[in-house]
Amino acid sequence: MIEIATQFLPILFMLVLVAFVIFIVFFLSGHFNRTKRIEEKLDKALREIAEKKEK
């Protein structure tokens, strides 16, 4: 039983590592999409303010 566990331990570790990396990539991509949307809203608001000042 111990031999089987030691055989599958590296494979299990690799699977956990891969799952962790995929989770981080998805988390970061979602975070960057959110900040990009916030930047777009800020740009739009600043443009509107600038247009109002010009008038």
mmJSON file of the N, C-alpha and C atoms, coordinates in Angstrom:
{"data_MODEL":{"atom_site":{
"group_PDB":["ATOM","ATOM","ATOM","ATOM","ATOM","ATOM","ATOM","ATOM","ATOM","ATOM","ATOM","ATOM","ATOM","ATOM","ATOM","ATOM","ATOM","ATOM","ATOM","ATOM","ATOM","ATOM","ATOM","ATOM","ATOM","ATOM","ATOM","ATOM","ATOM","ATOM","ATOM","ATOM","ATOM","ATOM","ATOM","ATOM","ATOM","ATOM","ATOM","ATOM","ATOM","ATOM","ATOM","ATOM","ATOM","ATOM","ATOM","ATOM","ATOM","ATOM","ATOM","ATOM","ATOM","ATOM","ATOM","ATOM","ATOM","ATOM","ATOM","ATOM","ATOM","ATOM","ATOM","ATOM","ATOM","ATOM","ATOM","ATOM","ATOM","ATOM","ATOM","ATOM","ATOM","ATOM","ATOM","ATOM","ATOM","ATOM","ATOM","ATOM","ATOM","ATOM","ATOM","ATOM","ATOM","ATOM","ATOM","ATOM","ATOM","ATOM","ATOM","ATOM","ATOM","ATOM","ATOM","ATOM","ATOM","ATOM","ATOM","ATOM","ATOM","ATOM","ATOM","ATOM","ATOM","ATOM","ATOM","ATOM","ATOM","ATOM","ATOM","ATOM","ATOM","ATOM","ATOM","ATOM","ATOM","ATOM","ATOM","ATOM","ATOM","ATOM","ATOM","ATOM","ATOM","ATOM","ATOM","ATOM","ATOM","ATOM","ATOM","ATOM","ATOM","ATOM","ATOM","ATOM","ATOM","ATOM","ATOM","ATOM","ATOM","ATOM","ATOM","ATOM","ATOM","ATOM","ATOM","ATOM","ATOM","ATOM","ATOM","ATOM","ATOM","ATOM","ATOM","ATOM","ATOM","ATOM","ATOM","ATOM","ATOM","ATOM","ATOM","ATOM","ATOM"],
"id":[1,2,3,4,5,6,7,8,9,10,11,12,13,14,15,16,17,18,19,20,21,22,23,24,25,26,27,28,29,30,31,32,33,34,35,36,37,38,39,40,41,42,43,44,45,46,47,48,49,50,51,52,53,54,55,56,57,58,59,60,61,62,63,64,65,66,67,68,69,70,71,72,73,74,75,76,77,78,79,80,81,82,83,84,85,86,87,88,89,90,91,92,93,94,95,96,97,98,99,100,101,102,103,104,105,106,107,108,109,110,111,112,113,114,115,116,117,118,119,120,121,122,123,124,125,126,127,128,129,130,131,132,133,134,135,136,137,138,139,140,141,142,143,144,145,146,147,148,149,150,151,152,153,154,155,156,157,158,159,160,161,162,163,164,165],
"type_symbol":["N","C","C","N","C","C","N","C","C","N","C","C","N","C","C","N","C","C","N","C","C","N","C","C","N","C","C","N","C","C","N","C","C","N","C","C","N","C","C","N","C","C","N","C","C","N","C","C","N","C","C","N","C","C","N","C","C","N","C","C","N","C","C","N","C","C","N","C","C","N","C","C","N","C","C","N","C","C","N","C","C","N","C","C","N","C","C","N","C","C","N","C","C","N","C","C","N","C","C","N","C","C","N","C","C","N","C","C","N","C","C","N","C","C","N","C","C","N","C","C","N","C","C","N","C","C","N","C","C","N","C","C","N","C","C","N","C","C","N","C","C","N","C","C","N","C","C","N","C","C","N","C","C","N","C","C","N","C","C","N","C","C","N","C","C"],
"label_atom_id":["N","CA","C","N","CA","C","N","CA","C","N","CA","C","N","CA","C","N","CA","C","N","CA","C","N","CA","C","N","CA","C","N","CA","C","N","CA","C","N","CA","C","N","CA","C","N","CA","C","N","CA","C","N","CA","C","N","CA","C","N","CA","C","N","CA","C","N","CA","C","N","CA","C","N","CA","C","N","CA","C","N","CA","C","N","CA","C","N","CA","C","N","CA","C","N","CA","C","N","CA","C","N","CA","C","N","CA","C","N","CA","C","N","CA","C","N","CA","C","N","CA","C","N","CA","C","N","CA","C","N","CA","C","N","CA","C","N","CA","C","N","CA","C","N","CA","C","N","CA","C","N","CA","C","N","CA","C","N","CA","C","N","CA","C","N","CA","C","N","CA","C","N","CA","C","N","CA","C","N","CA","C","N","CA","C","N","CA","C","N","CA","C"],
"label_alt_id":[null,null,null,null,null,null,null,null,null,null,null,null,null,null,null,null,null,null,null,null,null,null,null,null,null,null,null,null,null,null,null,null,null,null,null,null,null,null,null,null,null,null,null,null,null,null,null,null,null,null,null,null,null,null,null,null,null,null,null,null,null,null,null,null,null,null,null,null,null,null,null,null,null,null,null,null,null,null,null,null,null,null,null,null,null,null,null,null,null,null,null,null,null,null,null,null,null,null,null,null,null,null,null,null,null,null,null,null,null,null,null,null,null,null,null,null,null,null,null,null,null,null,null,null,null,null,null,null,null,null,null,null,null,null,null,null,null,null,null,null,null,null,null,null,null,null,null,null,null,null,null,null,null,null,null,null,null,null,null,null,null,null,null,null,null],
"label_comp_id":["MET","MET","MET","ILE","ILE","ILE","GLU","GLU","GLU","ILE","ILE","ILE","ALA","ALA","ALA","THR","THR","THR","GLN","GLN","GLN","PHE","PHE","PHE","LEU","LEU","LEU","PRO","PRO","PRO","ILE","ILE","ILE","LEU","LEU","LEU","PHE","PHE","PHE","MET","MET","MET","LEU","LEU","LEU","VAL","VAL","VAL","LEU","LEU","LEU","VAL","VAL","VAL","ALA","ALA","ALA","PHE","PHE","PHE","VAL","VAL","VAL","ILE","ILE","ILE","PHE","PHE","PHE","ILE","ILE","ILE","VAL","VAL","VAL","PHE","PHE","PHE","PHE","PHE","PHE","LEU","LEU","LEU","SER","SER","SER","GLY","GLY","GLY","HIS","HIS","HIS","PHE","PHE","PHE","ASN","ASN","ASN","ARG","ARG","ARG","THR","THR","THR","LYS","LYS","LYS","ARG","ARG","ARG","ILE","ILE","ILE","GLU","GLU","GLU","GLU","GLU","GLU","LYS","LYS","LYS","LEU","LEU","LEU","ASP","ASP","ASP","LYS","LYS","LYS","ALA","ALA","ALA","LEU","LEU","LEU","ARG","ARG","ARG","GLU","GLU","GLU","ILE","ILE","ILE","ALA","ALA","ALA","GLU","GLU","GLU","LYS","LYS","LYS","LYS","LYS","LYS","GLU","GLU","GLU","LYS","LYS","LYS"],
"label_asym_id":["A","A","A","A","A","A","A","A","A","A","A","A","A","A","A","A","A","A","A","A","A","A","A","A","A","A","A","A","A","A","A","A","A","A","A","A","A","A","A","A","A","A","A","A","A","A","A","A","A","A","A","A","A","A","A","A","A","A","A","A","A","A","A","A","A","A","A","A","A","A","A","A","A","A","A","A","A","A","A","A","A","A","A","A","A","A","A","A","A","A","A","A","A","A","A","A","A","A","A","A","A","A","A","A","A","A","A","A","A","A","A","A","A","A","A","A","A","A","A","A","A","A","A","A","A","A","A","A","A","A","A","A","A","A","A","A","A","A","A","A","A","A","A","A","A","A","A","A","A","A","A","A","A","A","A","A","A","A","A","A","A","A","A","A","A"],
"label_entity_id":["1","1","1","1","1","1","1","1","1","1","1","1","1","1","1","1","1","1","1","1","1","1","1","1","1","1","1","1","1","1","1","1","1","1","1","1","1","1","1","1","1","1","1","1","1","1","1","1","1","1","1","1","1","1","1","1","1","1","1","1","1","1","1","1","1","1","1","1","1","1","1","1","1","1","1","1","1","1","1","1","1","1","1","1","1","1","1","1","1","1","1","1","1","1","1","1","1","1","1","1","1","1","1","1","1","1","1","1","1","1","1","1","1","1","1","1","1","1","1","1","1","1","1","1","1","1","1","1","1","1","1","1","1","1","1","1","1","1","1","1","1","1","1","1","1","1","1","1","1","1","1","1","1","1","1","1","1","1","1","1","1","1","1","1","1"],
"label_seq_id":[1,1,1,2,2,2,3,3,3,4,4,4,5,5,5,6,6,6,7,7,7,8,8,8,9,9,9,10,10,10,11,11,11,12,12,12,13,13,13,14,14,14,15,15,15,16,16,16,17,17,17,18,18,18,19,19,19,20,20,20,21,21,21,22,22,22,23,23,23,24,24,24,25,25,25,26,26,26,27,27,27,28,28,28,29,29,29,30,30,30,31,31,31,32,32,32,33,33,33,34,34,34,35,35,35,36,36,36,37,37,37,38,38,38,39,39,39,40,40,40,41,41,41,42,42,42,43,43,43,44,44,44,45,45,45,46,46,46,47,47,47,48,48,48,49,49,49,50,50,50,51,51,51,52,52,52,53,53,53,54,54,54,55,55,55],
"pdbx_PDB_ins_code":[null,null,null,null,null,null,null,null,null,null,null,null,null,null,null,null,null,null,null,null,null,null,null,null,null,null,null,null,null,null,null,null,null,null,null,null,null,null,null,null,null,null,null,null,null,null,null,null,null,null,null,null,null,null,null,null,null,null,null,null,null,null,null,null,null,null,null,null,null,null,null,null,null,null,null,null,null,null,null,null,null,null,null,null,null,null,null,null,null,null,null,null,null,null,null,null,null,null,null,null,null,null,null,null,null,null,null,null,null,null,null,null,null,null,null,null,null,null,null,null,null,null,null,null,null,null,null,null,null,null,null,null,null,null,null,null,null,null,null,null,null,null,null,null,null,null,null,null,null,null,null,null,null,null,null,null,null,null,null,null,null,null,null,null,null],
"Cartn_x":[0.827,0.0,0.867,1.934,2.819,3.523,3.89,4.564,3.658,2.372,1.418,1.286,1.208,1.068,2.289,3.485,4.701,4.823,4.237,4.262,3.386,2.22,1.267,1.47,2.325,2.546,3.075,4.13,4.603,3.547,2.769,1.722,0.65,0.279,-0.717,-0.218,1.045,1.655,1.639,1.974,1.974,0.563,-0.43,-1.813,-2.263,-1.923,-2.276,-1.573,-0.305,0.464,-0.144,-0.495,-1.1,-2.44,-3.253,-4.544,-4.345,-3.355,-3.055,-2.631,-1.761,-1.293,-2.457,-3.316,-4.475,-5.389,-5.602,-6.442,-5.855,-4.546,-3.895,-4.042,-3.844,-3.96,-5.376,-6.396,-7.777,-8.069,-7.578,-7.812,-7.198,-5.951,-5.272,-5.922,-6.335,-6.972,-8.286,-9.032,-10.263,-9.982,-8.925,-8.546,-8.17,-7.363,-6.949,-8.133,-9.076,-10.275,-11.065,-11.148,-11.879,-11.206,-9.877,-9.178,-9.257,-9.269,-9.377,-10.729,-11.784,-13.124,-13.188,-12.568,-12.554,-11.818,-10.691,-9.938,-10.787,-11.525,-12.375,-13.445,-14.041,-15.063,-14.452,-13.249,-12.568,-12.278,-11.757,-11.465,-12.724,-13.809,-15.071,-15.522,-15.447,-15.865,-14.982,-13.681,-12.759,-13.025,-13.311,-13.619,-14.883,-15.89,-17.139,-16.9,-16.081,-15.769,-15.027,-14.084,-13.327,-14.25,-15.204,-16.14,-17.004,-17.423,-18.24,-17.456,-16.164,-15.334,-15.125,-15.042,-14.823,-16.033,-17.221,-18.449,-18.641],
"Cartn_y":[-1.206,0.0,1.264,1.255,2.423,2.645,1.541,1.673,2.37,2.021,2.639,4.133,4.461,5.865,6.662,6.105,6.836,6.931,5.99,6.077,7.22,7.383,8.383,9.758,9.857,11.144,12.219,11.943,12.983,13.371,12.402,12.696,13.574,13.231,14.013,15.439,15.547,16.861,17.695,17.08,17.793,18.257,17.409,17.783,18.969,18.937,20.05,21.327,21.196,22.352,22.949,22.096,22.561,23.245,22.646,23.244,24.611,24.73,25.991,27.066,26.692,27.644,28.103,27.155,27.522,28.472,28.206,29.077,30.491,30.587,31.903,32.656,31.951,32.602,33.139,32.337,32.796,33.959,33.887,34.943,36.261,36.197,37.408,37.981,37.129,37.633,38.331,37.769,38.419,39.749,39.799,41.03,42.113,41.741,42.73,43.208,42.328,42.75,43.76,43.532,44.45,45.821,45.86,47.143,47.848,47.083,47.696,48.39,47.722,48.322,49.591,49.566,50.751,51.897,51.565,52.593,53.201,52.351,52.855,53.792,53.435,54.301,55.632,55.569,56.8,57.689,57.086,57.857,58.523,57.776,58.325,59.498,59.344,60.408,61.647,61.433,62.567,63.288,62.515,63.133,63.978,63.463,64.224,65.501,65.435,66.639,67.658,67.166,68.069,68.723,67.961,68.529,69.606,69.388,70.372,71.649,71.522,72.711,73.516,72.82,73.506,74.366,73.925,74.664,75.897],
"Cartn_z":[0.0,0.0,0.0,0.79,0.867,-0.473,-1.163,-2.46,-3.479,-3.462,-4.397,-4.087,-2.819,-2.416,-2.837,-2.676,-3.06,-4.568,-5.32,-6.783,-7.275,-6.672,-7.151,-6.526,-5.542,-4.871,-5.825,-6.618,-7.551,-8.583,-9.074,-10.043,-9.403,-8.189,-7.462,-7.219,-6.836,-6.601,-7.872,-9.014,-10.289,-10.649,-10.429,-10.734,-9.878,-8.612,-7.722,-8.169,-8.541,-9.007,-10.273,-11.222,-12.478,-12.201,-11.343,-11.001,-10.347,-9.489,-8.815,-9.815,-10.761,-11.784,-12.658,-13.068,-13.896,-13.12,-11.834,-11.007,-10.938,-10.737,-10.654,-11.973,-13.097,-14.413,-14.621,-14.3,-14.448,-13.514,-12.291,-11.314,-11.786,-12.269,-12.721,-13.97,-14.908,-16.123,-15.774,-14.842,-14.406,-13.733,-12.946,-12.254,-13.258,-14.295,-15.286,-16.121,-16.424,-17.154,-16.336,-15.029,-14.163,-14.142,-13.997,-13.945,-15.292,-16.375,-17.699,-17.843,-17.382,-17.455,-16.6,-15.431,-14.563,-15.259,-15.927,-16.656,-17.768,-18.494,-19.575,-19.027,-17.888,-17.284,-16.854,-16.281,-15.864,-17.066,-18.151,-19.369,-19.901,-19.926,-20.427,-19.561,-18.249,-17.337,-17.506,-17.639,-17.81,-19.13,-20.194,-21.488,-21.39,-20.7,-20.535,-19.762,-18.726,-17.936,-18.807,-19.603,-20.487,-21.51,-22.046,-23.016,-22.368,-21.13,-20.436,-20.175,-19.874,-19.618,-20.892,-22.038,-23.307,-23.694,-23.292,-23.667,-22.864],
"occupancy":[1.0,1.0,1.0,1.0,1.0,1.0,1.0,1.0,1.0,1.0,1.0,1.0,1.0,1.0,1.0,1.0,1.0,1.0,1.0,1.0,1.0,1.0,1.0,1.0,1.0,1.0,1.0,1.0,1.0,1.0,1.0,1.0,1.0,1.0,1.0,1.0,1.0,1.0,1.0,1.0,1.0,1.0,1.0,1.0,1.0,1.0,1.0,1.0,1.0,1.0,1.0,1.0,1.0,1.0,1.0,1.0,1.0,1.0,1.0,1.0,1.0,1.0,1.0,1.0,1.0,1.0,1.0,1.0,1.0,1.0,1.0,1.0,1.0,1.0,1.0,1.0,1.0,1.0,1.0,1.0,1.0,1.0,1.0,1.0,1.0,1.0,1.0,1.0,1.0,1.0,1.0,1.0,1.0,1.0,1.0,1.0,1.0,1.0,1.0,1.0,1.0,1.0,1.0,1.0,1.0,1.0,1.0,1.0,1.0,1.0,1.0,1.0,1.0,1.0,1.0,1.0,1.0,1.0,1.0,1.0,1.0,1.0,1.0,1.0,1.0,1.0,1.0,1.0,1.0,1.0,1.0,1.0,1.0,1.0,1.0,1.0,1.0,1.0,1.0,1.0,1.0,1.0,1.0,1.0,1.0,1.0,1.0,1.0,1.0,1.0,1.0,1.0,1.0,1.0,1.0,1.0,1.0,1.0,1.0,1.0,1.0,1.0,1.0,1.0,1.0],
"B_iso_or_equiv":[0.0,0.0,0.0,0.0,0.0,0.0,0.0,0.0,0.0,0.0,0.0,0.0,0.0,0.0,0.0,0.0,0.0,0.0,0.0,0.0,0.0,0.0,0.0,0.0,0.0,0.0,0.0,0.0,0.0,0.0,0.0,0.0,0.0,0.0,0.0,0.0,0.0,0.0,0.0,0.0,0.0,0.0,0.0,0.0,0.0,0.0,0.0,0.0,0.0,0.0,0.0,0.0,0.0,0.0,0.0,0.0,0.0,0.0,0.0,0.0,0.0,0.0,0.0,0.0,0.0,0.0,0.0,0.0,0.0,0.0,0.0,0.0,0.0,0.0,0.0,0.0,0.0,0.0,0.0,0.0,0.0,0.0,0.0,0.0,0.0,0.0,0.0,0.0,0.0,0.0,0.0,0.0,0.0,0.0,0.0,0.0,0.0,0.0,0.0,0.0,0.0,0.0,0.0,0.0,0.0,0.0,0.0,0.0,0.0,0.0,0.0,0.0,0.0,0.0,0.0,0.0,0.0,0.0,0.0,0.0,0.0,0.0,0.0,0.0,0.0,0.0,0.0,0.0,0.0,0.0,0.0,0.0,0.0,0.0,0.0,0.0,0.0,0.0,0.0,0.0,0.0,0.0,0.0,0.0,0.0,0.0,0.0,0.0,0.0,0.0,0.0,0.0,0.0,0.0,0.0,0.0,0.0,0.0,0.0,0.0,0.0,0.0,0.0,0.0,0.0],
"pdbx_formal_charge":[null,null,null,null,null,null,null,null,null,null,null,null,null,null,null,null,null,null,null,null,null,null,null,null,null,null,null,null,null,null,null,null,null,null,null,null,null,null,null,null,null,null,null,null,null,null,null,null,null,null,null,null,null,null,null,null,null,null,null,null,null,null,null,null,null,null,null,null,null,null,null,null,null,null,null,null,null,null,null,null,null,null,null,null,null,null,null,null,null,null,null,null,null,null,null,null,null,null,null,null,null,null,null,null,null,null,null,null,null,null,null,null,null,null,null,null,null,null,null,null,null,null,null,null,null,null,null,null,null,null,null,null,null,null,null,null,null,null,null,null,null,null,null,null,null,null,null,null,null,null,null,null,null,null,null,null,null,null,null,null,null,null,null,null,null],
"auth_seq_id":[1,1,1,2,2,2,3,3,3,4,4,4,5,5,5,6,6,6,7,7,7,8,8,8,9,9,9,10,10,10,11,11,11,12,12,12,13,13,13,14,14,14,15,15,15,16,16,16,17,17,17,18,18,18,19,19,19,20,20,20,21,21,21,22,22,22,23,23,23,24,24,24,25,25,25,26,26,26,27,27,27,28,28,28,29,29,29,30,30,30,31,31,31,32,32,32,33,33,33,34,34,34,35,35,35,36,36,36,37,37,37,38,38,38,39,39,39,40,40,40,41,41,41,42,42,42,43,43,43,44,44,44,45,45,45,46,46,46,47,47,47,48,48,48,49,49,49,50,50,50,51,51,51,52,52,52,53,53,53,54,54,54,55,55,55],
"auth_comp_id":["MET","MET","MET","ILE","ILE","ILE","GLU","GLU","GLU","ILE","ILE","ILE","ALA","ALA","ALA","THR","THR","THR","GLN","GLN","GLN","PHE","PHE","PHE","LEU","LEU","LEU","PRO","PRO","PRO","ILE","ILE","ILE","LEU","LEU","LEU","PHE","PHE","PHE","MET","MET","MET","LEU","LEU","LEU","VAL","VAL","VAL","LEU","LEU","LEU","VAL","VAL","VAL","ALA","ALA","ALA","PHE","PHE","PHE","VAL","VAL","VAL","ILE","ILE","ILE","PHE","PHE","PHE","ILE","ILE","ILE","VAL","VAL","VAL","PHE","PHE","PHE","PHE","PHE","PHE","LEU","LEU","LEU","SER","SER","SER","GLY","GLY","GLY","HIS","HIS","HIS","PHE","PHE","PHE","ASN","ASN","ASN","ARG","ARG","ARG","THR","THR","THR","LYS","LYS","LYS","ARG","ARG","ARG","ILE","ILE","ILE","GLU","GLU","GLU","GLU","GLU","GLU","LYS","LYS","LYS","LEU","LEU","LEU","ASP","ASP","ASP","LYS","LYS","LYS","ALA","ALA","ALA","LEU","LEU","LEU","ARG","ARG","ARG","GLU","GLU","GLU","ILE","ILE","ILE","ALA","ALA","ALA","GLU","GLU","GLU","LYS","LYS","LYS","LYS","LYS","LYS","GLU","GLU","GLU","LYS","LYS","LYS"],
"auth_asym_id":["A","A","A","A","A","A","A","A","A","A","A","A","A","A","A","A","A","A","A","A","A","A","A","A","A","A","A","A","A","A","A","A","A","A","A","A","A","A","A","A","A","A","A","A","A","A","A","A","A","A","A","A","A","A","A","A","A","A","A","A","A","A","A","A","A","A","A","A","A","A","A","A","A","A","A","A","A","A","A","A","A","A","A","A","A","A","A","A","A","A","A","A","A","A","A","A","A","A","A","A","A","A","A","A","A","A","A","A","A","A","A","A","A","A","A","A","A","A","A","A","A","A","A","A","A","A","A","A","A","A","A","A","A","A","A","A","A","A","A","A","A","A","A","A","A","A","A","A","A","A","A","A","A","A","A","A","A","A","A","A","A","A","A","A","A"],
"auth_atom_id":["N","CA","C","N","CA","C","N","CA","C","N","CA","C","N","CA","C","N","CA","C","N","CA","C","N","CA","C","N","CA","C","N","CA","C","N","CA","C","N","CA","C","N","CA","C","N","CA","C","N","CA","C","N","CA","C","N","CA","C","N","CA","C","N","CA","C","N","CA","C","N","CA","C","N","CA","C","N","CA","C","N","CA","C","N","CA","C","N","CA","C","N","CA","C","N","CA","C","N","CA","C","N","CA","C","N","CA","C","N","CA","C","N","CA","C","N","CA","C","N","CA","C","N","CA","C","N","CA","C","N","CA","C","N","CA","C","N","CA","C","N","CA","C","N","CA","C","N","CA","C","N","CA","C","N","CA","C","N","CA","C","N","CA","C","N","CA","C","N","CA","C","N","CA","C","N","CA","C","N","CA","C","N","CA","C","N","CA","C","N","CA","C"],
"pdbx_PDB_model_num":[1,1,1,1,1,1,1,1,1,1,1,1,1,1,1,1,1,1,1,1,1,1,1,1,1,1,1,1,1,1,1,1,1,1,1,1,1,1,1,1,1,1,1,1,1,1,1,1,1,1,1,1,1,1,1,1,1,1,1,1,1,1,1,1,1,1,1,1,1,1,1,1,1,1,1,1,1,1,1,1,1,1,1,1,1,1,1,1,1,1,1,1,1,1,1,1,1,1,1,1,1,1,1,1,1,1,1,1,1,1,1,1,1,1,1,1,1,1,1,1,1,1,1,1,1,1,1,1,1,1,1,1,1,1,1,1,1,1,1,1,1,1,1,1,1,1,1,1,1,1,1,1,1,1,1,1,1,1,1,1,1,1,1,1,1]
}}}
